[in-house]
Amino acid sequence: MFESHKAGRDDSWEGVIVDKSRGMLDGSNIYHFVEVRIAGDESVKVRISRRLWKSITVGDRIVKRPGADPVKE
C-alpha cells in the first residue's frame, strides 16, 4: 500500500523539526521531507517545498494550518 507523506490541505499541526531528508522516490524528481515532533511526543514525516526545506534547520518550529502550506514560525 502506498502511503503519501504530503500534508493534506485540511490538515493542521505544529511542531519542532527533528530531521531533514530528501530523496528520489520516483527516480526522476527530488522530494524534500522533514520529520516533525508534534504534541504528545509523536513524530510525523511530511513532504515540504524545496524553498521551505532550504530555509529551515533541525530545531526550528513549523506550523501547518488548514488550507495553507507549512511555514516556519
C-alpha positions, 0 to 999 in steps of 0.5 A: 500500500502506498502511503503519501507523506504530503500534508493534506490541505485540511490538515493542521499541526505544529511542531519542532523539526527533528530531521531533514531528508530528501530523496528520489522516490520516483527516480526522476524528481527530488522530494524534500521531507522533514520529520516533525515532533508534534504534541504528545511526543509523536513524530510525523514525516511530511513532504515540504517545498524545496524553498521551505526545506532550504530555509529551515534547520533541525530545531526550528518550529513549523506550523501547518494550518488548514488550507495553507502550506507549512511555514516556519514560525 
